Amino acid sequence: QLRSETMMQQKEAGVEQKFAARCSD
């Protein structure tokens, strides 16, 4: 469970970075 939670956090962080990069354009 802990591992999947970390993976979800990494996924969310990646999505946030993509979204932020899109907004900064």
PDB file with SEQRES, HELIX, SHEET and CRYST1 records, atoms N, CA, C and O in Angstrom:
SEQRES   1 A   25  GLN LEU ARG SER GLU THR MET MET GLN GLN LYS GLU ALA          
SEQRES   2 A   25  GLY VAL GLU GLN LYS PHE ALA ALA ARG CYS SER ASP              
HELIX    1 AA1 LEU A    2  SER A   24  1                                  23    
CRYST1    1.000    1.000    1.000  90.00  90.00  90.00 P 1           1          
ATOM      1  N   GLN A   1       0.838  -1.202   0.000  1.00  0.00           N  
ATOM      2  CA  GLN A   1       0.000   0.000   0.000  1.00  0.00           C  
ATOM      3  C   GLN A   1       0.874   1.254   0.000  1.00  0.00           C  
ATOM      4  O   GLN A   1       0.587   2.222  -0.704  1.00  0.00           O  
ATOM      5  N   LEU A   2       1.920   1.226   0.780  1.00  0.00           N  
ATOM      6  CA  LEU A   2       2.789   2.400   0.867  1.00  0.00           C  
ATOM      7  C   LEU A   2       3.425   2.683  -0.497  1.00  0.00           C  
ATOM      8  O   LEU A   2       3.552   3.837  -0.906  1.00  0.00           O  
ATOM      9  N   ARG A   3       3.816   1.626  -1.186  1.00  0.00           N  
ATOM     10  CA  ARG A   3       4.472   1.811  -2.476  1.00  0.00           C  
ATOM     11  C   ARG A   3       3.501   2.430  -3.487  1.00  0.00           C  
ATOM     12  O   ARG A   3       3.855   3.361  -4.211  1.00  0.00           O  
ATOM     13  N   SER A   4       2.282   1.904  -3.526  1.00  0.00           N  
ATOM     14  CA  SER A   4       1.309   2.443  -4.488  1.00  0.00           C  
ATOM     15  C   SER A   4       0.983   3.900  -4.152  1.00  0.00           C  
ATOM     16  O   SER A   4       0.727   4.707  -5.046  1.00  0.00           O  
ATOM     17  N   GLU A   5       0.993   4.228  -2.865  1.00  0.00           N  
ATOM     18  CA  GLU A   5       0.706   5.614  -2.468  1.00  0.00           C  
ATOM     19  C   GLU A   5       1.815   6.533  -2.992  1.00  0.00           C  
ATOM     20  O   GLU A   5       1.547   7.633  -3.474  1.00  0.00           O  
ATOM     21  N   THR A   6       3.056   6.069  -2.890  1.00  0.00           N  
ATOM     22  CA  THR A   6       4.177   6.873  -3.374  1.00  0.00           C  
ATOM     23  C   THR A   6       4.072   7.050  -4.885  1.00  0.00           C  
ATOM     24  O   THR A   6       4.332   8.133  -5.408  1.00  0.00           O  
ATOM     25  N   MET A   7       3.690   5.987  -5.582  1.00  0.00           N  
ATOM     26  CA  MET A   7       3.559   6.072  -7.040  1.00  0.00           C  
ATOM     27  C   MET A   7       2.476   7.088  -7.405  1.00  0.00           C  
ATOM     28  O   MET A   7       2.631   7.870  -8.343  1.00  0.00           O  
ATOM     29  N   MET A   8       1.378   7.062  -6.649  1.00  0.00           N  
ATOM     30  CA  MET A   8       0.305   8.022  -6.932  1.00  0.00           C  
ATOM     31  C   MET A   8       0.784   9.448  -6.693  1.00  0.00           C  
ATOM     32  O   MET A   8       0.446  10.354  -7.455  1.00  0.00           O  
ATOM     33  N   GLN A   9       1.564   9.648  -5.646  1.00  0.00           N  
ATOM     34  CA  GLN A   9       2.087  10.994  -5.357  1.00  0.00           C  
ATOM     35  C   GLN A   9       3.007  11.446  -6.497  1.00  0.00           C  
ATOM     36  O   GLN A   9       2.955  12.600  -6.923  1.00  0.00           O  
ATOM     37  N   GLN A  10       3.854  10.523  -6.990  1.00  0.00           N  
ATOM     38  CA  GLN A  10       4.759  10.875  -8.081  1.00  0.00           C  
ATOM     39  C   GLN A  10       3.954  11.212  -9.332  1.00  0.00           C  
ATOM     40  O   GLN A  10       4.292  12.140 -10.066  1.00  0.00           O  
ATOM     41  N   LYS A  11       2.873  10.440  -9.571  1.00  0.00           N  
ATOM     42  CA  LYS A  11       2.037  10.699 -10.744  1.00  0.00           C  
ATOM     43  C   LYS A  11       1.418  12.085 -10.632  1.00  0.00           C  
ATOM     44  O   LYS A  11       1.430  12.862 -11.586  1.00  0.00           O  
ATOM     45  N   GLU A  12       0.874  12.387  -9.449  1.00  0.00           N  
ATOM     46  CA  GLU A  12       0.240  13.695  -9.242  1.00  0.00           C  
ATOM     47  C   GLU A  12       1.262  14.807  -9.446  1.00  0.00           C  
ATOM     48  O   GLU A  12       0.953  15.832 -10.055  1.00  0.00           O  
ATOM     49  N   ALA A  13       2.464  14.612  -8.944  1.00  0.00           N  
ATOM     50  CA  ALA A  13       3.504  15.634  -9.084  1.00  0.00           C  
ATOM     51  C   ALA A  13       3.820  15.841 -10.567  1.00  0.00           C  
ATOM     52  O   ALA A  13       3.990  16.977 -11.011  1.00  0.00           O  
ATOM     53  N   GLY A  14       3.896  14.764 -11.324  1.00  0.00           N  
ATOM     54  CA  GLY A  14       4.178  14.873 -12.755  1.00  0.00           C  
ATOM     55  C   GLY A  14       3.069  15.631 -13.468  1.00  0.00           C  
ATOM     56  O   GLY A  14       3.337  16.457 -14.340  1.00  0.00           O  
ATOM     57  N   VAL A  15       1.823  15.351 -13.100  1.00  0.00           N  
ATOM     58  CA  VAL A  15       0.690  16.044 -13.723  1.00  0.00           C  
ATOM     59  C   VAL A  15       0.741  17.519 -13.377  1.00  0.00           C  
ATOM     60  O   VAL A  15       0.487  18.371 -14.228  1.00  0.00           O  
ATOM     61  N   GLU A  16       1.068  17.823 -12.131  1.00  0.00           N  
ATOM     62  CA  GLU A  16       1.141  19.235 -11.712  1.00  0.00           C  
ATOM     63  C   GLU A  16       2.230  19.951 -12.507  1.00  0.00           C  
ATOM     64  O   GLU A  16       2.046  21.092 -12.931  1.00  0.00           O  
ATOM     65  N   GLN A  17       3.365  19.280 -12.709  1.00  0.00           N  
ATOM     66  CA  GLN A  17       4.461  19.915 -13.457  1.00  0.00           C  
ATOM     67  C   GLN A  17       4.023  20.182 -14.893  1.00  0.00           C  
ATOM     68  O   GLN A  17       4.295  21.251 -15.441  1.00  0.00           O  
ATOM     69  N   LYS A  18       3.342  19.207 -15.502  1.00  0.00           N  
ATOM     70  CA  LYS A  18       2.881  19.392 -16.884  1.00  0.00           C  
ATOM     71  C   LYS A  18       1.901  20.555 -16.950  1.00  0.00           C  
ATOM     72  O   LYS A  18       1.973  21.392 -17.850  1.00  0.00           O  
ATOM     73  N   PHE A  19       0.980  20.597 -15.983  1.00  0.00           N  
ATOM     74  CA  PHE A  19      -0.027  21.657 -15.961  1.00  0.00           C  
ATOM     75  C   PHE A  19       0.649  23.011 -15.772  1.00  0.00           C  
ATOM     76  O   PHE A  19       0.285  23.985 -16.431  1.00  0.00           O  
ATOM     77  N   ALA A  20       1.626  23.077 -14.880  1.00  0.00           N  
ATOM     78  CA  ALA A  20       2.320  24.339 -14.618  1.00  0.00           C  
ATOM     79  C   ALA A  20       3.076  24.777 -15.870  1.00  0.00           C  
ATOM     80  O   ALA A  20       3.095  25.962 -16.204  1.00  0.00           O  
ATOM     81  N   ALA A  21       3.692  23.833 -16.555  1.00  0.00           N  
ATOM     82  CA  ALA A  21       4.444  24.178 -17.765  1.00  0.00           C  
ATOM     83  C   ALA A  21       3.490  24.714 -18.826  1.00  0.00           C  
ATOM     84  O   ALA A  21       3.832  25.637 -19.565  1.00  0.00           O  
ATOM     85  N   ARG A  22       2.297  24.137 -18.899  1.00  0.00           N  
ATOM     86  CA  ARG A  22       1.317  24.603 -19.879  1.00  0.00           C  
ATOM     87  C   ARG A  22       0.869  26.020 -19.538  1.00  0.00           C  
ATOM     88  O   ARG A  22       0.735  26.864 -20.424  1.00  0.00           O  
ATOM     89  N   CYS A  23       0.639  26.277 -18.264  1.00  0.00           N  
ATOM     90  CA  CYS A  23       0.149  27.594 -17.845  1.00  0.00           C  
ATOM     91  C   CYS A  23       1.213  28.663 -18.078  1.00  0.00           C  
ATOM     92  O   CYS A  23       0.884  29.798 -18.423  1.00  0.00           O  
ATOM     93  N   SER A  24       2.477  28.311 -17.895  1.00  0.00           N  
ATOM     94  CA  SER A  24       3.540  29.312 -18.021  1.00  0.00           C  
ATOM     95  C   SER A  24       3.751  29.688 -19.483  1.00  0.00           C  
ATOM     96  O   SER A  24       4.321  30.740 -19.772  1.00  0.00           O  
ATOM     97  N   ASP A  25       3.305  28.851 -20.401  1.00  0.00           N  
ATOM     98  CA  ASP A  25       3.500  29.165 -21.818  1.00  0.00           C  
ATOM     99  C   ASP A  25       2.730  30.406 -22.233  1.00  0.00           C  
ATOM    100  O   ASP A  25       2.787  30.808 -23.396  1.00  0.00           O  
TER     101      ASP A  25                                                      
END                                                                             
